[in-house]
Amino acid sequence: MRAVRDRAGALAYCEALGIAPGEVLARVGLAGGFSVLNVRVSDDGERISILTGSIPALGFPSGKAILDQFVRDHPWVGDRIFGGAGAIPLRRPYDRLSGDGVALIGDAGCQVFPAHGSGIGAGILAAKLLADTLAAGGALRDYEVAWHRRWGGLFAAYDAVRRWNSELDDETLGAIMELGLIDGDIARAGLDQVLPPFTLASLPPKARALRHAPQLLPGLAKVAARIGAAQLMSALYPRNVRALGAWSRGMARLLGDRI
Ligand SMILES: Cc1cc2nc3c(=O)[nH]c(=O)nc-3n(C[C@H](O)[C@H](O)[C@H](O)COP(=O)(O)OP(=O)(O)OC[C@H]3O[C@@H](n4cnc5c(N)ncnc54)[C@H](O)[C@@H]3O)c2cc1C
């Protein structure tokens, strides 16, 4: 959030865009996929909130660069009141989510859906799980164990997907979509942050499609195996802290962490 240096300038900006103070102006796709610039001048015209983000690759600017540019372009925007910049923690949640009197929830625990960086739902789930665990007389460690056994598999599975698809080139990704290997149901499941509903009926068309692109089979088989194993390992997250080291090394090896 920033102060407004020149209230008349801020109000003129809102008027020119047809938005009232207090309303959010949201621009998406201004610097590549997933990029956003949201601006809101407060009701009294004294402050401005600016939210930006992007995938800073392929020559696109970072969220911070978009924000800095917006501030440079609008001299009526004043000094920063609070806020900062950083990368969304795109990985599976940390193996340890509790310590001596401390529990991690939300971005602090990397509880962010790895496929697209949404963290609000995961943070709410974690906060509820933590509150329910403590209210039932459990310890912080019980929250950590419950998280991994209940949700860890889903997040680790999508981390495997993220690692796989972020290494695909445009052509391969296009072929996968065109052949229907990633179809509407799978894309929907990703948006809903659940595992895709694979049924027996959905598999034969995909097997037939793969006959047209057999080169995709090893990569797909590898990620499918990782998804299954990550879910199994998460369900087996150890209650005994002494077994955690081996579990963490196993999960890291499975997902290909650079350790
Ligand atoms: C551009 C952008 C778009 C996004 N879009 C979506 C979306 O559409 N859907 C979705 O689910 N997620 C989205 N996310 C991710 C989501 O915003 C985060 O995952 C979520 O806000 C994390 O919540 P949190 O409470 O863990 O952390 P935060 O929301 O970052 O909250 C942490 C708070 O702690 C404060 N703080 C930090 N240090 C200190 C300190 N030392 N003392 C006191 N306070 C401190 C910070 O000021 C902040 O208010 C988006 C993120 C970005 C950057």
The ligand as an SDF file (V2000), in Angstrom:
LIG
                    3D

 53 58  0  0  0  0  0  0  0  0999 V2000
   -0.0910  -11.3980   -7.9040 C   0  0  0  0  0  0  0  0  0  0  0  0
   -0.5740  -12.5620   -7.0900 C   0  0  0  0  0  0  0  0  0  0  0  0
   -1.7810  -13.1450   -7.4090 C   0  0  0  0  0  0  0  0  0  0  0  0
   -2.2360  -14.2290   -6.6800 C   0  0  0  0  0  0  0  0  0  0  0  0
   -3.4490  -14.7750   -7.0130 N   0  0  0  0  0  0  0  0  0  0  0  0
   -3.9320  -15.7790   -6.2700 C   0  0  0  0  0  0  0  0  0  0  0  0
   -5.2280  -16.3200   -6.5500 C   0  0  0  0  0  0  0  0  0  0  0  0
   -5.9250  -15.8880   -7.4800 O   0  0  0  0  0  0  0  0  0  0  0  0
   -5.6780  -17.3420   -5.7740 N   0  0  0  0  0  0  0  0  0  0  0  0
   -4.9510  -17.8470   -4.7500 C   0  0  0  0  0  0  0  0  0  0  0  0
   -5.4120  -18.7800   -4.0520 O   0  0  0  0  0  0  0  0  0  0  0  0
   -3.7170  -17.3420   -4.4460 N   0  0  0  0  0  0  0  0  0  0  0  0
   -3.2020  -16.3260   -5.1800 C   0  0  0  0  0  0  0  0  0  0  0  0
   -1.9660  -15.8250   -4.8860 N   0  0  0  0  0  0  0  0  0  0  0  0
   -1.1960  -16.4050   -3.7730 C   0  0  0  0  0  0  0  0  0  0  0  0
   -1.7680  -15.9020   -2.4560 C   0  0  0  0  0  0  0  0  0  0  0  0
   -1.8660  -14.5030   -2.4930 O   0  0  0  0  0  0  0  0  0  0  0  0
   -0.8640  -16.3220   -1.2860 C   0  0  0  0  0  0  0  0  0  0  0  0
   -0.5910  -17.7060   -1.3670 O   0  0  0  0  0  0  0  0  0  0  0  0
   -1.5470  -15.9990    0.0390 C   0  0  0  0  0  0  0  0  0  0  0  0
   -1.7880  -14.6150    0.1340 O   0  0  0  0  0  0  0  0  0  0  0  0
   -0.6700  -16.4500    1.1980 C   0  0  0  0  0  0  0  0  0  0  0  0
   -1.2650  -16.0400    2.3990 O   0  0  0  0  0  0  0  0  0  0  0  0
   -0.3970  -15.9310    3.6950 P   0  0  0  0  0  0  0  0  0  0  0  0
   -1.3160  -15.4460    4.7710 O   0  0  0  0  0  0  0  0  0  0  0  0
    0.3480  -17.2000    3.9250 O   0  0  0  0  0  0  0  0  0  0  0  0
    0.7250  -14.8510    3.3680 O   0  0  0  0  0  0  0  0  0  0  0  0
    0.5090  -13.2950    3.0290 P   0  0  0  0  0  0  0  0  0  0  0  0
   -0.8130  -13.0450    2.3550 O   0  0  0  0  0  0  0  0  0  0  0  0
    1.7720  -12.8900    2.3250 O   0  0  0  0  0  0  0  0  0  0  0  0
    0.4280  -12.6530    4.4500 O   0  0  0  0  0  0  0  0  0  0  0  0
    1.5790  -12.4870    5.2460 C   0  0  0  0  0  0  0  0  0  0  0  0
    1.3660  -11.2030    6.0100 C   0  0  0  0  0  0  0  0  0  0  0  0
    2.3990  -11.1010    6.9950 O   0  0  0  0  0  0  0  0  0  0  0  0
    2.8420   -9.7500    6.9860 C   0  0  0  0  0  0  0  0  0  0  0  0
    4.2170   -9.7710    7.5300 N   0  0  0  0  0  0  0  0  0  0  0  0
    5.3360  -10.1810    6.9200 C   0  0  0  0  0  0  0  0  0  0  0  0
    6.3960  -10.0490    7.7490 N   0  0  0  0  0  0  0  0  0  0  0  0
    5.9030   -9.5560    8.8900 C   0  0  0  0  0  0  0  0  0  0  0  0
    6.5030   -9.2200   10.1440 C   0  0  0  0  0  0  0  0  0  0  0  0
    7.8060   -9.3900   10.3580 N   0  0  0  0  0  0  0  0  0  0  0  0
    5.7050   -8.7430   11.1170 N   0  0  0  0  0  0  0  0  0  0  0  0
    4.3530   -8.5940   10.9120 C   0  0  0  0  0  0  0  0  0  0  0  0
    3.7430   -8.8990    9.7540 N   0  0  0  0  0  0  0  0  0  0  0  0
    4.5090   -9.3760    8.7660 C   0  0  0  0  0  0  0  0  0  0  0  0
    2.7740   -9.3060    5.5560 C   0  0  0  0  0  0  0  0  0  0  0  0
    2.7160   -7.8970    5.4390 O   0  0  0  0  0  0  0  0  0  0  0  0
    1.4570   -9.9690    5.1190 C   0  0  0  0  0  0  0  0  0  0  0  0
    0.3480   -9.1400    5.3730 O   0  0  0  0  0  0  0  0  0  0  0  0
   -1.4710  -14.7350   -5.6050 C   0  0  0  0  0  0  0  0  0  0  0  0
   -0.2480  -14.1400   -5.2750 C   0  0  0  0  0  0  0  0  0  0  0  0
    0.1990  -13.0650   -6.0210 C   0  0  0  0  0  0  0  0  0  0  0  0
    1.5160  -12.4270   -5.6370 C   0  0  0  0  0  0  0  0  0  0  0  0
  1  2  1  0
  2  3  1  0
  2 52  2  0
  3  4  2  0
  4  5  1  0
  4 50  1  0
  5  6  2  0
  6  7  1  0
  6 13  1  0
  7  8  2  0
  7  9  1  0
  9 10  1  0
 10 11  2  0
 10 12  1  0
 12 13  2  0
 13 14  1  0
 14 15  1  0
 14 50  1  0
 15 16  1  0
 16 17  1  0
 16 18  1  0
 18 19  1  0
 18 20  1  0
 20 21  1  0
 20 22  1  0
 22 23  1  0
 23 24  1  0
 24 25  2  0
 24 26  1  0
 24 27  1  0
 27 28  1  0
 28 29  2  0
 28 30  1  0
 28 31  1  0
 31 32  1  0
 32 33  1  0
 33 34  1  0
 33 48  1  0
 34 35  1  0
 35 36  1  0
 35 46  1  0
 36 37  1  0
 36 45  1  0
 37 38  2  0
 38 39  1  0
 39 40  1  0
 39 45  2  0
 40 41  1  0
 40 42  2  0
 42 43  1  0
 43 44  2  0
 44 45  1  0
 46 47  1  0
 46 48  1  0
 48 49  1  0
 50 51  2  0
 51 52  1  0
 52 53  1  0
M  END
$$$$
